[in-house]
Amino acid sequence: MTQRNSQNTYVADIASQRAEAIAQFIGQVKDQLQNRAPETTAELTKVATLLEDLGRRTELFPREHFQINQANPSQIYRLTEDPEGAYALYVSLGDPGKSQPPHDHTTWAIITGVAGVERNVLYRRAKTYEAARDILHEVKTVNVTRGNSIILGPQDVHTIEVIGTELGVHLHFYGLALDRIPGRVVFESTEGGTYRTFAPPQLIRHALISPQSLKAALADGEEIAVLDVREGGVFS
């Protein structure tokens, strides 16, 4: 989708710019990892630098494309993933106070900021003699903002909380999509205790586009594909 600028030349709209930037990012990651799973922290650090660069492009993540409201103060938006679910990238939005209890991912994960502050507290997990009951020991705290990131291994446990007064907008990048890692767990408290399977978010959205933007894109003469998933009678 494109639009004309003041010089009457075509420039890509925000959705197309974002898609191009994400495709470039994924291509760079695959080149960096040589299309295999990362094996070292150094490899993930290089990927984190690429993700931080994407997060700095705040114009690609306008509020009208990624929304929350009073009834739903946090939301996950899927940006991309491979057909097999690998290289899964999301936008995570949350009002100040949004939090998640201690949980793992069973895959590598990297988080960087676009806006706001997401506090990540990392824990070391220690077994006990009781089944399905572990102890958590706090390791470090990282306030993730635009320009920095946190790297998490498959066994790492962390909490997240949006702090401050600004809406939290963060990029979460996983080795495997959230709805394809059923083995991850969540703990009852930051001290550990019993744990259970941590289900993926009930609703993962895709970026929005306004009717006005779609109408303009349909009328600008450039190629566009629109898939209408409504029933035939409604479409007619």
C-alpha positions in Angstrom: 0.0 0.0 0.0 1.3 3.4 -0.9 0.4 7.1 -0.8 1.6 10.2 -2.5 3.8 12.8 -0.8 3.9 16.5 -1.4 6.2 16.0 -4.4 3.6 13.6 -5.9 5.9 10.6 -5.8 4.9 7.4 -4.2 6.1 6.5 -0.7 5.2 3.4 1.3 2.6 3.8 4.0 3.4 2.9 7.6 2.0 -0.6 7.4 4.2 -1.4 4.3 7.2 0.3 5.9 6.8 -1.8 9.0 6.4 -5.0 7.0 9.6 -4.2 5.0 11.5 -3.4 8.1 10.4 -6.6 9.8 11.3 -8.7 6.8 14.7 -7.1 6.7 15.2 -7.7 10.4 14.3 -11.4 10.1 16.6 -11.8 7.1 19.5 -10.2 9.1 18.7 -12.6 12.1 18.7 -15.6 9.9 22.0 -14.5 8.2 23.5 -13.9 11.6 22.4 -17.3 12.9 22.9 -19.1 9.6 19.4 -20.5 9.8 20.0 -22.5 12.9 19.1 -22.1 16.6 21.5 -19.8 18.5 24.0 -21.7 20.6 25.7 -18.9 22.6 24.9 -15.7 24.4 27.2 -13.9 22.0 25.0 -14.9 19.1 21.9 -13.8 20.9 23.6 -10.5 21.8 24.1 -9.8 18.1 20.4 -10.6 17.5 19.4 -8.3 20.4 21.3 -5.4 18.8 19.3 -5.9 15.6 16.1 -5.9 17.6 17.0 -2.8 19.5 17.6 -1.0 16.1 14.1 -2.1 15.1 12.6 -0.8 18.4 14.2 2.6 17.8 12.0 3.1 14.7 9.1 4.3 16.7 7.3 5.6 13.7 6.6 2.0 12.7 4.5 1.4 15.7 1.8 4.1 15.9 -0.8 4.0 18.6 -3.7 3.7 16.0 -2.3 0.4 14.7 -1.7 -1.1 18.2 -4.5 -0.3 20.7 -5.6 -1.1 24.2 -8.5 0.3 26.2 -9.8 0.5 29.7 -11.5 -2.9 29.4 -8.4 -4.5 28.0 -5.3 -2.7 29.4 -2.8 -5.1 27.8 -2.6 -6.8 24.5 -0.2 -8.9 22.4 0.1 -8.2 18.6 1.7 -10.8 16.3 4.1 -9.2 13.8 5.6 -12.2 12.1 6.6 -15.8 12.5 7.8 -18.6 10.1 5.4 -21.2 8.9 6.8 -23.6 11.5 6.4 -20.9 14.3 10.1 -20.0 14.5 11.4 -16.4 14.8 8.1 -15.2 16.3 8.0 -11.4 16.8 5.3 -9.6 18.8 4.4 -6.1 20.1 3.4 -6.2 23.7 1.4 -3.3 25.0 0.5 -2.5 28.6 -0.7 0.3 30.8 1.5 1.1 33.8 1.0 -1.7 36.4 0.6 -4.4 33.8 2.5 -7.5 35.1 3.1 -11.2 34.6 4.0 -13.6 37.4 7.3 -15.6 37.3 7.3 -17.8 34.2 9.7 -19.5 31.7 9.6 -19.8 27.9 11.3 -23.1 27.1 12.9 -21.2 24.1 15.2 -18.2 23.8 13.6 -14.8 24.1 14.7 -11.2 23.6 12.8 -8.1 24.7 13.5 -4.5 23.8 11.6 -1.3 24.1 9.7 1.0 21.8 8.2 3.2 24.5 7.8 3.1 28.3 9.6 0.9 30.8 9.2 -2.8 31.3 10.8 -4.1 34.4 12.2 -7.6 34.1 13.3 -9.5 37.2 15.3 -12.6 36.4 15.3 -15.6 38.7 17.3 -18.8 39.1 15.2 -21.9 39.6 16.1 -24.5 42.2 14.5 -27.9 42.6 13.0 -29.2 45.9 12.1 -32.7 47.0 8.4 -32.0 46.2 7.1 -32.6 42.7 5.8 -29.5 40.9 7.3 -27.2 43.6 10.5 -25.2 43.1 12.3 -22.3 44.8 13.2 -19.1 42.9 16.2 -17.0 43.7 16.4 -13.4 42.3 19.3 -12.9 40.0 19.0 -9.4 38.5 16.6 -6.7 37.4 16.7 -5.0 34.0 14.5 -2.0 33.1 13.9 -2.5 29.4 13.5 0.7 27.5 14.1 1.9 23.9 17.8 1.2 23.1 18.4 -1.7 25.5 17.2 -5.3 25.9 17.2 -8.4 28.0 18.1 -11.9 26.7 16.4 -15.0 28.2 17.5 -18.6 27.8 15.0 -21.5 27.6 15.2 -22.3 31.3 15.3 -18.7 32.6 12.4 -17.5 34.8 11.4 -13.9 34.9 8.6 -11.5 35.8 7.6 -8.4 33.8 5.9 -5.2 35.0 5.3 -1.9 33.2 6.5 0.8 35.5 6.4 4.6 35.4 3.6 6.6 33.8 4.0 5.9 30.1 2.3 3.2 28.1 4.6 0.2 27.6 5.3 -0.7 24.0 7.9 -3.5 23.7 9.0 -6.0 21.1 9.2 -9.6 22.3 11.1 -11.9 20.0 11.0 -15.7 20.6 12.6 -18.8 19.1 9.2 -20.3 18.9 5.7 -18.8 18.8 3.8 -18.4 22.1 1.0 -20.7 21.0 3.5 -23.5 20.1 5.3 -23.8 23.5 2.8 -25.7 25.7 5.5 -26.8 28.2 6.2 -23.5 29.8 5.2 -22.9 33.4 4.2 -20.1 35.8 4.9 -19.9 39.5 2.6 -19.0 42.3 4.9 -16.3 43.7 8.3 -14.6 43.2 9.6 -17.0 45.9 8.6 -20.0 43.7 6.3 -22.6 45.2 4.0 -24.7 43.1 3.9 -24.2 39.3 1.5 -25.0 36.5 1.4 -24.9 32.8 1.4 -21.3 31.5 -1.1 -21.1 28.6 -0.5 -18.6 25.7 -2.5 -15.4 25.6 -6.2 -16.1 24.8 -6.1 -13.5 22.0 -3.2 -12.5 19.9 -4.2 -9.7 17.5 -2.7 -8.3 14.3 -2.0 -4.7 13.6 -5.0 -2.5 12.8 -5.7 -0.3 9.8 -8.3 2.4 9.8 -11.1 2.3 7.2 -9.9 5.7 5.8 -6.4 4.3 5.3 -7.7 1.2 3.5 -10.0 3.3 1.3 -7.0 5.5 0.3 -4.9 2.4 -0.4 -7.6 0.9 -2.6 -7.9 4.1 -4.6 -4.2 5.0 -5.1 -3.7 2.7 -8.2 -1.0 0.5 -6.5 -1.4 -3.2 -6.1 -3.1 -4.4 -2.9 -4.8 -7.6 -1.8 -7.7 -7.6 0.7 -9.0 -10.8 2.2 -12.6 -10.5 3.5 -13.3 -13.3 6.0 -16.9 -12.4 6.6 -19.8 -14.6 5.5 -20.9 -14.2 1.8 -24.1 -12.4 2.6 -22.3 -9.8 4.7 -19.6 -9.3 2.1 -22.3 -8.8 -0.6 
